[in-house]
Amino acid sequence: MGKGAGLMSDALKWELAKELGVDHIVATEGWGGVPSRQCGLLVRKAIEVAERSMAGE
């Protein structure tokens, strides 16, 4: 898997970005414009979603 090939769908990334209020940054500057603190929060949320998903299996 090369760089940029992600495990999360774009829809999930956007949903999390909207939840954390950084979707406007992504829309104007791309994912690279999101400050590192918010990136960490996005990762934490993604892990929570994955854990809930795995627990439901």
N, C-alpha and C positions, 0 to 999 in steps of 0.2 A: 504494500500500500504506500503510495507516494505522498509527499507533503501536500496537504490540502484535501486529501481524500478522508472525509470524516465518517464517524460512526453515527452522528446525529443527523436527522433530516433537517433540511432548511426550514421547514415549517416549525419544528420544535425549537430551533435556534431563534427564530423570529418571535415565537410565543414567549420564550424566556426573556428575550430582550424587551418585549413590551411589558412584561410583568415587572421588570426591574427599571423601566423607564429610560432605557438607552436605545430604543428603536430609532429615534430621530438621529442619533449619532451614526448608527449603522447605515441609515438611509442616505445621509449626506457624505460621510467620510469612509464608509466601509467598516468591516470588523476590526481593522487595524487602528481605527480612531477611538475605539472604546478604551477608556483608562483601565490600567491594570487591576485596580480595586474592583471595578465592575466586572472585569473578566473573571476574577476569582469568584465573585458572587454567581456569575453565570455558570461556572463549572460546578459550584456547590449545588445549585438548583438542578443541574443536569444529573448529577449523581443521585440526588434525592428522587428524581423522576425514575431513573434506572432502577434504584433499589425498590421503589414501590412496584414497578413493573415486574421485577424478578420475584418479589414476594407474592404477587398475584398468580404466578405460574403454578 
